[in-house]
């Protein structure tokens, strides 16, 4: 009961490395990231090798269902003519989903519970939207800071508000995924610790809740990957369509 429930999120170097004074040591989070990449790559490689069948296998059916679902997000938020972003969106979704799912395995690690990881994802997407916006529209992209039909007298007020809103996007994108994954795993750690520390005739109660919440975390893992991907599509569509 005295163990820190946040102990699970600590990282310790397993292979100390440095490059030009920067610490690039290998740890559990990096191994999990490599594993998530290998799982996503391996699954699609396996599906590709098995070929597209007229009567699809269970794995092919699930892959087709998820890919059609993701393509629907791209079509809805970015546009059917912008399906070139589909590979990026699909890779992002499956990578985050794999990282979330691996974190539910006892003894593993949830890299999406690290703000530096989710923050890097969010910052890359934010910078990407800026490059796309200025690349497509030039300086006219700055017009995104002025909603259409706004009275001229409100322009000095709306521009700072829109700038703050734009800069808040990567922050909210990063914190949402980080906070949800951290909170869920912290609750699981506390309940499991209680089930071990309490007498058996009471300990089964927190253990039962641990099983239930672990099942709920499966759904949360998918939902958070979906929300992150949906917001990414929304932000990309926003800078492309300029509204």
C-alpha positions as CSV (number, residue, x, y, z in Angstrom):
1,X,0.0,0.0,0.0
2,X,3.0,2.3,0.6
3,X,4.3,1.8,-2.9
4,X,4.1,4.8,-5.2
5,X,1.4,4.1,-7.8
6,X,3.4,6.3,-10.3
7,X,6.4,3.9,-10.0
8,X,5.2,2.1,-13.1
9,X,5.8,5.3,-15.2
10,X,9.5,5.6,-14.2
11,X,12.1,4.9,-16.8
12,X,15.6,3.7,-16.1
13,X,18.4,3.3,-18.8
14,X,19.1,-0.3,-19.7
15,X,21.8,0.5,-22.2
16,X,23.5,3.8,-21.4
17,X,24.4,5.8,-24.6
18,X,25.3,9.4,-25.4
19,X,25.8,11.3,-28.6
20,X,27.5,14.7,-28.6
21,X,26.6,15.2,-24.9
22,X,22.9,14.1,-25.4
23,X,21.5,11.2,-23.5
24,X,20.2,8.6,-26.0
25,X,20.1,5.7,-23.6
26,X,17.9,2.7,-24.4
27,X,15.1,2.0,-22.0
28,X,11.8,0.1,-21.8
29,X,9.8,2.8,-23.6
30,X,12.1,2.6,-26.6
31,X,11.8,-1.2,-26.7
32,X,8.0,-0.9,-26.6
33,X,8.0,1.7,-29.4
34,X,10.0,-0.7,-31.5
35,X,7.7,-3.5,-30.6
36,X,4.6,-1.4,-31.6
37,X,6.2,-0.6,-35.0
38,X,7.1,-4.2,-35.5
39,X,3.5,-5.4,-34.7
40,X,1.9,-2.9,-37.1
41,X,4.4,-3.6,-39.9
42,X,4.2,-7.4,-39.3
43,X,0.4,-7.5,-39.3
44,X,0.0,-5.7,-42.6
45,X,2.9,-7.6,-44.1
46,X,1.1,-10.8,-43.1
47,X,-2.2,-9.6,-44.6
48,X,-0.5,-8.5,-47.8
49,X,1.3,-11.8,-48.2
50,X,-1.9,-13.8,-47.7
51,X,-3.4,-11.8,-50.6
52,X,-6.9,-10.3,-51.0
53,X,-9.5,-13.1,-51.1
54,X,-13.0,-13.0,-52.5
55,X,-14.1,-14.6,-49.2
56,X,-11.9,-12.6,-46.7
57,X,-10.4,-14.2,-43.6
58,X,-11.1,-12.8,-40.2
59,X,-7.9,-10.8,-40.1
60,X,-8.5,-9.4,-43.6
61,X,-12.1,-8.5,-42.7
62,X,-10.9,-6.6,-39.6
63,X,-8.2,-4.8,-41.5
64,X,-10.6,-3.8,-44.2
65,X,-13.1,-2.6,-41.7
66,X,-10.5,-0.4,-39.9
67,X,-9.0,0.9,-43.1
68,X,-12.4,1.9,-44.5
69,X,-13.2,3.5,-41.2
70,X,-10.0,5.6,-41.4
71,X,-10.6,6.4,-45.0
72,X,-14.0,7.7,-44.0
73,X,-12.4,10.1,-41.5
74,X,-10.0,11.4,-44.2
75,X,-12.9,11.9,-46.7
76,X,-15.1,13.6,-44.1
77,X,-12.6,16.0,-42.5
78,X,-9.9,16.5,-45.2
79,X,-11.7,15.7,-48.4
80,X,-11.9,12.8,-50.9
81,X,-9.5,14.7,-53.2
82,X,-6.9,14.6,-50.4
83,X,-6.6,10.9,-49.9
84,X,-2.8,11.2,-50.2
85,X,-2.9,11.9,-46.4
86,X,-4.6,8.5,-45.8
87,X,-1.3,6.5,-45.3
88,X,-0.1,9.0,-42.7
89,X,-3.5,9.0,-40.9
90,X,-3.6,5.2,-40.9
91,X,0.0,4.8,-39.7
92,X,-0.7,7.3,-36.9
93,X,-3.8,5.5,-35.7
94,X,-2.4,2.0,-35.7
95,X,0.8,3.0,-34.0
96,X,-1.0,4.8,-31.2
97,X,-3.5,2.0,-30.9
98,X,-0.6,-0.6,-30.7
99,X,1.2,1.5,-28.0
100,X,-2.0,1.8,-26.0
101,X,-2.8,-2.0,-26.2
102,X,0.8,-3.1,-25.4
103,X,0.6,-0.9,-22.3
104,X,-2.2,-3.1,-20.9
105,X,0.0,-6.2,-20.8
106,X,1.3,-6.7,-17.2
107,X,5.0,-5.9,-17.0
108,X,5.1,-3.8,-20.2
109,X,5.1,0.0,-20.5
110,X,2.6,2.5,-21.9
111,X,4.7,5.1,-23.9
112,X,1.6,7.2,-24.5
113,X,1.6,7.9,-20.8
114,X,4.7,10.0,-21.3
115,X,3.9,13.7,-22.1
116,X,7.2,13.9,-24.1
117,X,5.9,11.2,-26.5
118,X,2.4,12.6,-27.0
119,X,3.8,16.1,-27.1
120,X,6.2,15.1,-29.9
121,X,3.3,13.6,-31.9
122,X,1.2,16.8,-31.4
123,X,4.1,19.1,-32.2
124,X,4.9,17.2,-35.4
125,X,1.3,17.4,-36.5
126,X,1.0,21.1,-35.6
127,X,4.2,22.0,-37.6
128,X,2.9,19.8,-40.5
129,X,-0.3,21.7,-40.6
130,X,1.6,25.0,-40.7
131,X,3.8,23.8,-43.6
132,X,0.7,22.6,-45.5
133,X,-1.2,25.8,-44.9
134,X,1.5,28.2,-46.0
135,X,2.5,25.8,-48.8
136,X,-1.1,25.7,-50.2
137,X,-2.2,29.3,-49.6
138,X,0.9,31.4,-49.0
139,X,0.4,34.4,-46.9
140,X,-3.3,34.1,-47.5
141,X,-3.1,31.3,-44.9
142,X,-3.1,33.9,-42.2
143,X,-6.7,34.6,-43.1
144,X,-7.5,31.5,-41.0
145,X,-7.2,33.8,-38.0
146,X,-10.2,35.8,-39.2
147,X,-13.5,34.0,-39.3
148,X,-15.6,34.9,-42.3
149,X,-18.3,37.5,-41.7
150,X,-16.7,39.0,-38.6
151,X,-17.4,42.8,-38.1
152,X,-14.2,44.9,-38.6
153,X,-14.6,46.4,-35.1
154,X,-14.0,42.9,-33.6
155,X,-10.9,42.1,-35.7
156,X,-8.4,43.4,-33.0
157,X,-10.1,41.2,-30.5
158,X,-10.5,38.1,-32.6
159,X,-6.9,37.8,-33.9
160,X,-5.3,37.2,-30.5
161,X,-8.1,34.8,-29.6
162,X,-7.6,32.8,-32.8
163,X,-3.8,32.8,-32.3
164,X,-4.2,31.4,-28.7
165,X,-6.8,28.9,-30.1
166,X,-4.3,27.8,-32.8
167,X,-1.4,27.4,-30.3
168,X,-3.5,25.5,-27.9
169,X,-4.2,22.7,-30.4
170,X,-0.9,20.8,-29.9
171,X,-1.1,21.3,-26.1
172,X,-4.7,19.9,-25.9
173,X,-3.9,17.1,-28.4
174,X,-0.9,16.0,-26.3
175,X,-2.4,16.3,-22.8
176,X,-5.7,14.5,-23.7
177,X,-3.9,11.3,-24.7
178,X,-1.3,11.5,-22.0
179,X,-3.8,12.3,-19.2
180,X,-6.2,9.5,-20.1
181,X,-3.6,6.8,-20.4
182,X,-1.8,7.9,-17.2
183,X,-5.0,8.1,-15.2
184,X,-6.3,4.7,-16.2
185,X,-3.0,2.9,-15.4
186,X,-2.7,4.8,-12.1
187,X,-6.1,3.6,-11.0
188,X,-5.2,0.0,-12.0
189,X,-2.0,0.2,-10.0
190,X,-3.7,1.5,-6.9
191,X,-6.5,-1.1,-7.0
192,X,-4.1,-4.0,-7.7
193,X,-1.9,-2.8,-4.8
194,X,-4.9,-2.8,-2.5
195,X,-5.9,-6.3,-3.6
196,X,-2.4,-7.5,-2.6
197,X,-2.2,-5.6,0.7
198,X,-5.7,-6.2,2.1
199,X,-6.9,-9.5,3.7
200,X,-8.2,-12.0,1.2
201,X,-11.9,-11.6,2.3
202,X,-11.7,-7.9,1.4
203,X,-8.9,-7.9,-1.2
204,X,-11.1,-9.7,-3.8
205,X,-13.2,-6.5,-4.1
206,X,-10.4,-4.2,-5.5
207,X,-9.2,-7.1,-7.6
208,X,-12.6,-7.5,-9.2
209,X,-12.6,-3.8,-10.0
210,X,-9.2,-4.2,-11.5
211,X,-10.5,-6.8,-13.9
212,X,-13.5,-4.5,-14.8
213,X,-11.4,-1.4,-15.3
214,X,-8.8,-3.3,-17.3
215,X,-11.6,-4.3,-19.7
216,X,-12.7,-0.6,-19.8
217,X,-9.1,0.4,-20.6
218,X,-9.3,-1.7,-23.7
219,X,-12.1,0.5,-24.9
220,X,-10.2,3.6,-23.8
221,X,-7.1,2.6,-25.7
222,X,-9.2,2.4,-28.9
223,X,-11.2,5.6,-28.2
224,X,-8.1,7.7,-27.5
225,X,-6.4,6.5,-30.7
226,X,-9.6,7.4,-32.6
227,X,-9.9,10.8,-31.0
228,X,-6.2,11.7,-31.7
229,X,-6.6,10.6,-35.3
230,X,-9.9,12.4,-35.7
231,X,-8.5,15.7,-34.4
232,X,-5.5,15.3,-36.7
233,X,-7.8,14.9,-39.7
234,X,-9.8,17.9,-38.5
235,X,-6.7,20.1,-38.2
236,X,-5.4,19.0,-41.6
237,X,-8.8,19.7,-43.2
238,X,-8.9,23.1,-41.4
239,X,-5.7,24.4,-43.0
240,X,-6.5,22.9,-46.4
241,X,-10.0,24.2,-46.7
242,X,-9.3,27.4,-44.7
243,X,-12.6,27.1,-42.8
